[in-house]
Amino acid sequence: MIRDRDYVALFHSIHRVLAAEKHLKEQGADFLLIPAPRELSSACGLAIRFSPELALQIGDILADADLQPAELFVREGSDFRKL
């Protein structure tokens, strides 16, 4: 379930999203690997969901691993806004 204000990170491939998952787990980050929402485009079908309070921490972890998401969205009500 994606709550209001949650962030959703999409990646270009299944390999990148799984590598991102691995690095986030190693760093003890609080996130969830989810099916990519139908409203959003994702080549690999998976996404990473996290709370807005953790955006900087997760962004830093992914940047350090050179695994920045292809697209980043925030849930606003029943819609998503691209960041």
N, C-alpha and C positions, 0 to 999 in steps of 0.2 A: 504494500500500500504506500502510495506517495502522499504525504501530508502537505497541506498548504505551507508554502515557503521552503519546502525541501528543494535541494539542488539535485539535478540529474546530469551526469557526465556521460557523453557518448564518445565512442572510439571508432576508428576506421576498421578495425579487425578484431576478431575473437582473440587473437594472440596478444594484442595490446591491452584489451580489457582484462584478460587473465593475468598478464604481467602486472598491471596496475593493482589488481586485487591482491596479488602476492606481496607487493611492496607495502601496500596499506596494512595488510595483516601483520607483516614483520614489524611495522612501526606501532602497532597497537591502535590504529585509527578505528573510530566507530563509524562504520558504513555498512551498506548492504548491496550485494550484487543482485540485480533484478532484471526481469525481461524488459527490454526497451519499450516504453509506451508507444502504442500504435500511432499516436498523434505526432510523434517525433520520428525523424528519419535515422535509421541506424543500420549499417551494412552487416553488423555482426549479430544483432538481435539481443544483446545484453547491454546493461548500463550500470553505473554505480550511483547509488542514491546516498545522500548525506544531509545532515542538518546545516542550516546557514551558519550556525555558531562554529562549525568545524571547517568552513570554506578555506580559510587561510592555511590551517594545518594540513588539510588534504591537498590543497594546491601546492604547498611547499614540498610535500612528500613526492607528489607526482612530477613536479618540475625537477627535483633532484635526481629522479630516476629517468628523466627525459621521456616521460609518459603523459604529457599534457593531453587532455581530452580534445577530440576533434571539435566538439560542440558542448556548450554548457547551458543548461536551462534552469529556470526556477519555476516552481509551481505557484500559480496565482489563482486561487479558486479552482475552477474546472479547466483552466487554460495553462499553457506553458509560455514563458517569455524567455527568449534567447538572450544570454548575457554576452 
